[in-house]
Amino acid sequence: MSRFTEKLLAFINESPSPYHAVHNSKKALMGAGFSELKENDPWKLELNGKYFFTRNQSCLVAFAVGGEYKAGGGITSIGAHTDCPCLKMKPISKITKQGQTLLGVQCYGGGLWHTWFDRDLALAGRVLVRGDNGNVQSHLVHLTGPCCRVPTLAIHLNREVNEKGFIFNKETQLLPLMALGMDEGLDQAAHSAMLMNALASAAGCAAADIIDMEIYLADAVPACVGGLQKDMIFAPRLDNLHSSFCGTEALVAASAADALKNAVDVKLLALFDNEEVGSCSNQGALSALLPDLWSRIACGLGNRTLSSALSAAELVSMVKANSYLLSADMAHACHPNYPEKHEDNHRVKLAGGPVVKINANQRYATTAETGALLFAIAKNHGIAMQQVVVRNDSACGSTIGPLSSANLGIRVADIGAPQLSMHSIREMCAVADVDPSVALFTALYTDFSAIDKTFQLA
């Protein structure tokens, strides 16, 4: 097992919610010398500078400025997301049935909800706490559990389930059971007192001081390496913590002092929230975050590196024309039990390397140019690559790629490591695909500017 595989497993286990994923990426960046910026403060960007900021605690953007950057130089970027399909606690979550305490939950994203039954579930997220001075602070919490479980109905009471399929009502039958008893004298409370006390203990505060919260349910079983040859990873949230982790590791490597001092571009990583529900949020890829950021970086660095006066609009247009974004999101490997679901000539293999995603209807943003750039970089580093298209008689999912390409107006390609069981509570991928993903992302950061010069396209 490689060093990156061990670190990936730890990252997944320590990131049961988007807030935890951002927190852990932030720690890795700070350990590599990145400084935190605040969006509501002025920025003073320097050559060789390394920076990051967060939004909503669930979105993170980090960037490193090349030592040889000149006004109008491009931004080489990787985009991924921190969220995954899951169950999320309702604002009024307390439910009692048959003298037992259950948890009211919402379905977030397009999950394979049947996989959430009979699983040990943890609780994680953030709580907002009012302190003695009246200030409100956010505390991350992780009740490792198992805290609750959604039990299935016994086959003796559902004799046709194996013939007709497992059918259930998401509102009334997808309810996690938390306790066999009930709280006494708290019928009007929004949440169970047992739950509030547990969250308060995790946050280090009194239950009465919690003013709001966002709590996710997560698989309580840790991510691990499995298979007879220990060549597979069994884990929750691979989509898309795998890409978030690999992107963070690549930026750390590419921003080392010796690699950064001669760089002519800005190297950027964006980890968005809410991709699984369409990205239409303040912390999502469909927001104004990237267009505003490109302008802020272009003008902030342009003012320091100008040899002649350029307008802000011209600077931003030059930076966009020289920029590239790699949308990194997991890809579907060919399922050995359902090979007919995959296009005959594009059957992706586990352990076969990163997968370039292509779709004629722009569900993915890859073009001949953006794909060729990526393949050229991979070839220089001996990284095996795969390509995928979906069958014409099958619907195609999408990513932040097309959204970012249209919203920002830059070149974008879509890529991802191959996996099975996508959107299940527990997914799987290959150990052998972790290191090539980190290597490809790192090579993109270090090599893109030079490779781009060889493409003379109008």
KEFIFI-46871 format. One record per residue: x, y, z of N, C-alpha, C, O in turn; residue in three letters. Coordinates in steps of 0.1 Angstrom, whole numbers, plus 5000, padded with zeros to 4 digits. Example, Ala and Ser with C-alpha at 12.3 -4.5 7.8 and 13.67 -1.06 7.14 Angstrom:
KEFIFI-46871
513249435078512349555078513249675078514249675085Ala;512849785071513749895071512950005079513450115080Ser;
end
This chain:
KEFIFI-46871
500949885000500050005000500950125000501850145008Met;500650224991501550334989501250435000500250435007Ser;502150535001501950645011500650725008499950755017Arg;500350744995499150814992497950744995496950804999Phe;497950604994496750524997496550535012495350555016Thr;497550525020497350535035496850675038495950685047Glu;497350775032496850915035495350935030494651005037Lys;495050875019493650885014492750825024491650885027Leu;493050705029492150635038491950725051490850735056Leu;493050775056492950865067492150985064491251025073Ala;492251045053491551165049490051135048489251215053Phe;489651025042488250985042487650955056486551005059Ile;488450885064487950855077487750975086486950985095Asn;488551075083488551205091487651305085487551415090Glu;486951275074486151375067484751315064484351295053Ser;483951305075482551255074481551355069480451315066Pro;481951475067481151585062481951675054483151675055Ser;481351765045482051865037482951955046483951995042Pro;482351985058483152075067484452015072485452075073Tyr;484351885075485551815079486551805067487751815069His;486051775055486951765044487751895041488951895039Ala;487052005042487652135041488652165052489752205050Val;488252125064489152145076490452065074491552115076His;490351945069491551855067492351905055493651895056Asn;491751945045492552005034493252135038494452155034Ser;492552205046493152335051494452305060495452375059Lys;494352195068495452165076496652125068497852165070Lys;496452045057497452005048498152125041499352125040Ala;497352215037497852335030498652425040499752475036Leu;498152445052498852525062500252455065501252525068Met;500252325066501452255068502452275057503652255059Gly;502052305045502852335034503152475031503752515021Ala;502852565041503152705040502152795034502552915031Gly;500952745032499952835026499352925037499152885049Phe;499053055034498453145043497053175040496553165028Ser;496253195050494753205049494453355045494953445051Glu;493553365035493053495031491553505036490953395037Leu;491053625037489653645040489053715028489653815023Lys;487953665023487353735011486953875014486853955004Glu;486653905026486154045029487254145033487054255038Asn;488554095031489754185034490454205020490254135011Asp;491154315020492054345008493154235007493554185017Pro;493454194995494554094993495754164987495754254979Trp;496954124993498254164987498954044983499653974991Lys;498854014970499353884964500853914960501154014954Leu;501653814963503153824960503553714951502953604951Glu;504553734943505253624935505753524946506253554956Leu;505553394942505953284951505053274964505253194973Asn;503953344964503053344975502053224974501753184963Gly;501653174986500753054986499653094996499853125007Lys;498453074990497253134997496053034997496052944988Tyr;495153055006493852985005492753055012493053145021Phe;491553035009490353085017489252985016489252895008Phe;488352995026487252905026485952985026485953105029Thr;484852915021483552985021482552885027482552765022Arg;481752925036480752845043481352725050480652635054Asn;482652725052483452615058483352485050483852385054Gln;482652485039482452365031483052375017482952285009Ser;483652485014484252515001485652575004485752665012Cys;486652524996488052574998488652604985488452534975Leu;489352714984490152754972491552784977491752864986Val;492552724970493952754973494652774960494352724950Ala;495652864961496452894949497852934953498152994963Phe;498752904944500252944945500653014933500352974922Ala;501353124935501753224924503153184920504153184928Val;503353164907504653134902505653244904505253364903Gly;506953214906507953324908508253404896508753514897Gly;507853344884508153424871506753464865506753484853Glu;505753474873504453514868504553654862505153744868Tyr;503853674850503753804844502353844842501453754841Lys;502053964841500654014840499953944828500553934817Ala;498753894830498053824820498353674819497753604811Gly;499253624827499553484828498353404832497453454839Gly;498353274828497153194831497153134845498053144853Gly;495953074848495753004860495452854857494452824850Ile;496352774861496152624859495452574871496052574882Thr;494352514869493452484881492852344880492752284869Ser;492552294892491852164893490652194902490752264912Ile;489452144898488252154906487652024910487651934901Gly;487252014922486551894927485451934936485152054937Ala;484851844943483851874953483951794966484451684966His;483451854977483551794990482251724994482351655004Thr;481151734987479951674992479651544985480351504975Asp;478751464991478351334985476951314989476451374998Cys;476251224982474851184985474851134999475651045003Pro;473851175007473851125021472451165027471651235021Cys;472251115039471051165047471451275056472551275062Leu;470651375056470951495064469851525074468651515070Lys;470151565086469151585096468251705093468651805088Met;466951685096465951785093466051895104466551865115Lys;465552015102465552125112464752085124465052125135Pro;463652005122462951945134463051795132462451735123Ile;463951735140464351595137463751495146463851375144Ser;463151535157462651445167461451365163460351435160Lys;461551235162460351155158460251035168461350975171Ile;459151015173458950905182457850815176456750855172Thr;458150685176457150585171457350455180458450415183Lys;456250405184456250275192457150285204457750195208Gln;457150405210457950425222459450435220460250425229Gly;459850455207461250455204461550595197460650655191Gln;462850635197463250765192463950745178464950665177Thr;463450805168464050805155464450945151464251035158Leu;465150945140465751075135465151115122465151035112Leu;464551235121464051285108465151335099465951415103Gly;465151275087466251305078465751345064464651305060Val;466551425057466351455043467251375034468351345039Gln;466851345022467751285012468551395005467951474997Cys;469851395006470651494999471351424987472051334989Tyr;470951474975471551424963470951294959469851254964Gly;471551234949470951114942471650994947472350924940Gly;471350954960471950844966471250704962470150704958Gly;472050604963471450464963470950434977471650374985Leu;469750484979469250484993469050354999469050335012Trp;468850244991468650114997469950065004469849975013His;471050125000472350085006472450145020473450105028Thr;471650235024471750295038471050205048471150235060Trp;470250105044469650015053470649925060471549875053Phe;470449895072471249795080472749835079473549745079Asp;472949965080474350005081474550075094473650145099Arg;475650065100476050145112476350285108477150305100Asp;475550375114475650515110476250605120475850595132Leu;477150695116477650795125476950935122476250945112Ala;477251035131476651165129477851265129478751255137Leu;477751355119478851455118478451585111477451585104Ala;479151685114478751815108479251935116480351925122Gly;478552035117478952155125477752205133476552185129Arg;478052255145477052325153477452465156478652495157Val;476552555155476752695158476452725173475352695178Leu;477452775180477352785195477552935198478453005194Val;476652985207476853115212477653115225477253045235Arg;478753195225479653195237479253295247478153365246Gly;480053305258479653395269479653545264478953625270Asp;480453575254480553715250479453745239479453855234Asn;478653655236477553675226477953635212477153635203Gly;479253615210479753585196479353435193479353345202Asn;479053415180478653285175479853215169480553275160Val;480153095173481253015167480752885162479752835166Gln;481552835152481152705146482152595152483352615152Ser;481552485156482352375160482052255152480952215150His;483152185147482952055140482651945150483351945161Leu;481751855147481451745156481451615147481151615135Val;481851505154481851375147481551275158482451235166His;480351225158479951115167480150985160479350945151Leu;481250925163481750815154480850695155480850615146Thr;480050685166479050585166479550445167480650415173Gly;478750355163477450375155476450435164476150385175Pro;475850545159474850625166473450575163472550595171Cys;473150525151471850495147471950395135472950365130Cys;470750345131470650245121469250245115468250265122Arg;469150225101467850215095467650065093468250005084Val;466749995100466549855099465649815088464649885085Pro;465949715081465049665070463949575077464049535088Thr;462949555069461749475073462149325070462649295060Leu;461949245080462349105079461649035067460449075064Ala;462248945061461748875049460448805052459548785043Ile;460248765065459048695069457748785068456648735066His;458048915068456949015067456949085053456149175050Leu;457849045044457949095031458448985021459548995016Asn;457648885019458048765013458448784998459248704993Arg;457948884991458248904977459449004974459649034963Glu;460149044985461249144983462249094973462849174965Val;462648964973463648914964463248904950464048894941Asn;461948894948461448874934461049014928461249034916Glu;460449094936459849224931460749344934460449454930Lys;461849324942462749434945462449494958461349484963Gly;463449564963463349634976462749774974463349864969Phe;461449784977460749914975460349974988459849904997Ile;460650094990460350165003459950305001460250364991Phe;459350365011459050505011460150585018460450565030Asn;460750685011461850755016461450845028462350885036Lys;460250885029459750975039459450905052459750945063Glu;458850785051458350715063459150595067458950545078Thr;459850535058460550415061462050415060462750315063Gln;462650535057464050555057464450645069465150745068Leu;463950595081464150675093465150595102464850485106Leu;466250655106467250595114466650585129466150675134Pro;466850465135466450445149467650475158468750425156Leu;467450575167468550615176468450555190469550535196Met;467250535195467250485209465950405211464950435204Ala;465950315220464750235222463850295232462650255233Leu;464250405238463350485247463050615242463450645230Gly;462350705250462050835245462450935256462650895268Met;462651065252462951165261461751195270460551195264Asp;461951225282460751255291460551405291461551485293Glu;459251455290458951595292459451685282459451805285Gly;459851645270460351735260459551715246460151715236Leu;458251705247457451675235457551785225457351765213Asp;457751915230457752025221459152055215459352145207Gln;460251985219461552015215461751975200461151875196Ala;462552045193462752015179463651895177463551825167Ala;464551875187465451755186465451675199465151735209His;465751555198465851475210466951525219467951575215Ser;466551525232467551575243468751485243469851535245Ala;468651355240469751265239470751315228471951315230Met;470151345217470951385206471651525209472851535206Leu;470951615214471451745217472651735227473651805226Met;472451655237473451635247474751575241475851615245Asn;474551475232475651415226476451515217477651515217Ala;475751595209476351695201477051805209478151845206Leu;476451845220477051945229478351895235479351965236Ala;478351765239479551705245480651705234481751735238Ser;480351675222481351665211481851805208483051825205Ala;480951915210481352045207482052115219482552225217Ala;481952055231482552115242481752235248482252335252Gly;480352225247479552335251478352275258478152155259Cys;477452355263476152315269475152305257475152385248Ala;474152215259473152195248472352325246471952355235Ala;472152395257471352525256472052625248471452725243Ala;473452615246474152715238474152695223474652775216Asp;473652575219473652545205472452615198471352605203Ile;472752705189471652785183471252725169470152755164Ile;472052655162471652585150472752485146473852475153Asp;472452405136473352295133473152245119471952255114Met;474152185113473952105100474651975103475851965103Glu;473851865104474351735107474051635096472951625091Ile;475051565092475051465082475151325088475751305099Tyr;474551225082474751085086475851035077475951065065Leu;476650945082477750885075477950745079477650705090Ala;478550665070478950525073479950525085480950595084Asp;479650445095480550445107481650345105482650345113Ala;481650265094482650165092483850235085483650305074Val;485050225090486150305084486450255069486250135066Pro;487050345062487650305049488750215051489550225060Ala;488950125041490050025043490449965029489749985019Cys;491549895029492049825018491549685019491549625030Val;490949625008490449495008490749414996491549454987Gly;490149294995490349204984491449104988492249134997Gly;491448984982492448884985493848934983494848884989Leu;494049024973495349074970495549214975496549284972Gln;494649254984494749394990494849494979495649594980Lys;494149484968494249574957493049664955493049744945Asp;492149664964490949744963490749834975491249794986Met;490049944974489750024985488250024987487450044977Ile;487749984998486349985002486150105011486750115022Phe;485250205007485150325015483950405012483350385001Ala;483450485022482450575019483050705012484150725014Pro;482150775005482550905000483750914991484351024989Arg;484050804984485050814974484750914963485650994959Leu;483450924960482951034951482551144960481351144965Asp;483351254963484451284955485651314964486551404960Asn;485751254976486951284984488251234978489251284981Leu;488151134970489351084962489951194954491151214955His;489151264947489651374938490051494947491151554944Ser;489351524957489751634966491051604973491951694973Ser;491251484977492551454983493651454973494751514976Phe;493451394962494551394951494951534947496051564945Cys;493851624945494151764942494951834952495851914949Gly;494651814965495351884976496751834976497651924977Thr;497051704975498351654975499151714963500351744964Glu;498551714951499251764940499651914941500751954937Ala;498751994946499052134948500152154958501052244956Leu;500152084969501252084979502552054972503552124974Val;502551944964503851914957504252014947505452044946Ala;503352064939503652164928504052294934504552384926Ala;503652324946503952454952505252464961505452554968Ser;505952344961507252344968508152454962508052484951Ala;508952514971509752624967510552604954510552694945Ala;511152494952511952474940511152454928511652484917Asp;509852404929508952394918508352524914507952544903Ala;508152614924507352734922508152854917507652934910Leu;509452854920510252974918510353004903510453124899Lys;510352904894510452934880509052924872509052934860Asn;507952904880506652884873506153024868506453124874Ala;505453014857504953144850503453154852502953254847Val;502853064859501453064860501053064875501853064884Asp;499753074877499153054891498552914891497852874882Val;498852834902498352704903497252704914497452744925Lys;496052654910494852674918494152544920493952464911Leu;493552524932492652414935491352474941491452554950Leu;490252424936488952464941488152344945487852254936Ala;487752334957486952224963485652284966485452344976Leu;484652254958483252314959482352224967482652104969Phe;481352284972480252204979479052204969479052274959Asp;478152114972476852114966476852064951475852094944Asn;477852004947477851954933476751844931476151834921Glu;476551764942475551654940474151704939473251624936Glu;473951834941472551884940472452004930471552084930Val;473452004921473452104910474352214911474452294901Gly;475052234922476152344923475552484924476352574924Ser;474252494925473652634925473552674940472452674946Cys;474652724945474652784958475852874959476652884950Ser;475952944970477053044973478352974973479353034969Asn;478352844977479652774978479752664967480652574968Gln;478952674957478952584946479652634933479952754933Gly;479852544924480652584912479852674903480452744894Ala;478552684904477652764896477552914901476952994895Leu;478252934913478253074919479253164911479853114901Ser;479353284916480253384910481653364915482553444913Ala;481953264923483153244930484353244920485253324922Leu;484353164910485453154901485653284892486753334891Leu;484553334886484753454878485253574887486153644883Pro;484753584899485253694908486753664912487553754912Asp;487053544914488453504918489453534907490453584909Leu;489053494894489953514883490253664882491353704879Trp;489153744884489353894883490253944894491154024891Ser;490053894906490853944917492353904916493153984919Arg;492553784911493953734909494553814898495753854898Ile;493853824886494453884874494754034877495854074874Ala;493854104884494154244887495154264898496054354897Cys;495054174908495954194919497454164915498354234920Gly;497654064907498954034903499354124891500554154890Leu;498454154883498754244871499254374876500154424869Gly;498654434886499154564891500554554896501254654897Asn;501054434900502454424905503454384895504654394897Arg;502954334883503854274873503754344860504354294850Thr;503054454859502754524846504054594841504754654848Leu;504254574828505354654822504754764814505354864811Ser;503454764811502654874805501254864810500754764814Ser;500554974809499254984815498254904807498154914794Ala;497454824814496354744808495154764816495254784828Leu;494054764810492754784817492454654825492954544821Ser;491654664835491254544843490554434834490854314835Ala;489754484825488954394816489954324807489754204804Ala;490954394802491954324793492754224800493054114795Glu;493154264812493954164820493154034823493753924821Leu;491954054827491153934830490953844817491053724818Val;490653914806490553834793491753764790491653644785Ser;492953824792494153754789494353634798494753524793Met;494153654811494253544820493353424817493753314817Val;492153454813491153354810491653274797491553154797Lys;492153344787492653284775493853194778494053094770Ala;494553214788495753134791495453034802496452964806Asn;494253024806493952934817493352804813492952784802Ser;493352704823492852574820492352514833492952544844Tyr;491252444833490652384845490452234843489852194832Leu;490852154852490652014851489551984861489751994873Leu;488451944856487251904865487451754869487351664861Ser;487751734882488151604887486951544895486651594906Ala;486351444889485251374896485351224892485751194881Asp;484851134901485050994899484350944886483351004882Met;484850844880484350784868483850644870484250574879Ala;482850604861482350464862483250364856483550364844His;483750264864484450154859483350054853482250054857Ala;483849974844482949874838482549764849483449704855Cys;481249744851480849654862480849514857480249484846His;481649424863481749284858480449214857480349114849Pro;479449244865478149184865477149244855476149184853Asn;477549364850476649434841477449494830477249614827Tyr;478249424823479049484812478249544801478649634794Pro;477049494799476149544788475749684791475149754782Glu;475849734803475549874806476549974801476350094802Lys;477649924796478750014792479050004777478849904771His;479450114772479750124757480850034754481850024760Glu;480649954743481549844740483049884739483949814744Asp;483349994733484750044730485250134741486450184740Asn;484550154752484950244762484650184776484050254785His;485050064778484849994790486050014800487049954798Arg;485850104809486850144818487250034828486349974833Val;488550024831488949924840489449984853490150084853Lys;489149914864489749944877491249914876491649814869Leu;492050004882493549994881494050024867495149984864Ala;493250084858493650114845494150254843494550294832Gly;494050334853494550474852493450574852492250534850Gly;493750704853492650814852491850804839492350764829Pro;490650844840489650834829489250974824488751054832Val;489551004811489051124805487651104801487351004794Val;486751194805485351184802484951264790485251384789Lys;484151214781483851274768482351254766481851144767Ile;481651364762480151354759479851454749480051574750Asn;479251414738478951504726477951604730477851714724Ala;477151574740476051674744476551764756475651824763Asn;477851774758478451864768477951834782477951924790Gln;477751714785477551674799478951674806479051684818Arg;479951654798481351664802481951774793481551794782Tyr;482951844798483451964791484651934782485152024775Ala;485151814782486351784774486151804759485151764753Thr;487151874753487151884738488451814733489251764741Thr;488551814720489851754714491051824719492051764722Ala;490951964720492152034725492452014740493551974743Glu;491452024748491652004763492051864766492851844775Thr;491551764759491851624761493251604756494051534763Gly;493651654745495051634739496051694748497151634750Ala;495851804754496751864763497051774775498151754779Leu;495951714780496051624791496851494788497651454795Leu;496451444776497151314772498651344769499551254772Phe;499051464764500451494762501151504775502351454776Ala;500551564786501251564799501351424804502451394810Ile;500351344803500351214809501451124802502151054808Ala;501551144789502551064781503951104786504851014787Lys;504251234789505551274793505951214806507151194809Asn;504951174814505251114827504950964828504950904839His;504650904817504350764817503150714824503050614830Gly;502050804824500850774832499850714822499450784812Ile;499350594825498350534816497050604818496650644829Ala;496350624807495050694807493950614800494250524792Met;492750644803491550574797490650684793490650804797Gln;489650644784488650734779487250664781487150544781Gln;486250744784484950694785483850784778483950904779Val;482950714772481650774768480550684772480750564773Val;479350734775478250654778477550604766477650654755Val;476750494767475950444756474950544752474450624760Arg;474550544739473550634734472150614740471350704740Asn;471950494745470650464751470750474767469850414774Asp;471750544772471850564786472050704789472750784782Ser;471450754800471550894805473050914810473650824815Ala;473451034808474851064813474751164824474051264823Cys;475551144835475651234846476451354841476951364830Gly;476751444850477551564847478451604859478351534869Ser;479151704857480151744867480151894868479351964862Thr;481151954875481352094876482052144863482152264861Ile;482452054854483252094842482452184833482852294830Gly;481252134828480552224819480052354825480052454819Pro;479752344838479252464845480452564846480252684843Leu;481652524849482752614851483252664837483552784836Ser;483152584827483552624814482652744809483152844803Ser;481352724811480452824806480452944815480353064810Ala;480552924828480453034838481753124837481653244839Asn;482853054835484153134836484653164822485353264820Leu;484353074812484853104798486253064796487053134790Gly;486652944802488052894800487952754795486952694794Ile;489152704791489252564786489152464798489752484808Arg;488352364796488052264807488152124801487652104790Val;488652034809488551884806488051814818488251864830Ala;487351704816486751624827487551494829487951434819Asp;487851464841488651344844488151284857487551354865Ile;488551154859488251094872488850954874489150894864Gly;489050914886489550784888488350684887487250724891Ala;488550564882487450474880487050404893487850384902Pro;485750384895485150324907483950244904483350264893Gln;483550164913482250094913481450134924481950204934Leu;480150104924479150134935479050284937478850334948Ser;479150364926479050514928477650554934476650494930Met;477750634944476550694951475950594961474950614967His;476650474963476250394974476850444987477750534986Ser;476350404998476950445011478350395012479150455019Ile;478650295005480050235005480450204991479850114984Arg;481550274986481950254972483250184972483850144982Glu;483750164960485050094959485850144946485250184936Met;487150134948488050174937489350094938489450004947Cys;490350114930491550034930492650114937492850234935Ala;493450044945494650104951495550154940496150264942Val;495650084929496650124919496250254912497050304904Ala;495050304914494650434907494850554915494650664911Asp;495350544928495550654936496750734932496750854929Val;497950664932499150734929499150794915499650914913Asp;498650724904498550794891497750924891498051014883Pro;496650924899495851044900496651164906496651274900Ser;497351134917498151244922499251284913499551404911Val;499851184906500951214896500451294885501151394881Ala;499251264879498751344868498451484872498751574865Leu;497751494884497451634888498651714891498651834887Phe;499651654897500951724899501551764886502051884885Thr;501551674876502151704863501451814856502051894849Ala;500051824858499351934851499852064857500052154849Leu;499952074870500352194876501752234871502052354869Tyr;502652144870504052174867504352194852505252264848Thr;503552114844503952114829503052184820503352214809Asp;501852234825500852284816501352394808501152404795Phe;501952494814502352614806503252584795503152644784Ser;504152494797505152454786504352384775504652404763Ala;503552284779502852204769501852294761501652274749Ile;501252384768500252474761500852554750500152584740Asp;502152584751502752664740502952584727503052644717Lys;502852454728502952374716501652364708501652304697Thr;500552404714499252404708498952534701498552634708Phe;499052544689498852674681497452674675497352664663Gln;496452684684495052674679494452814681494652884691Leu;493652854672492952984673491752974682491053074684Ala;
end
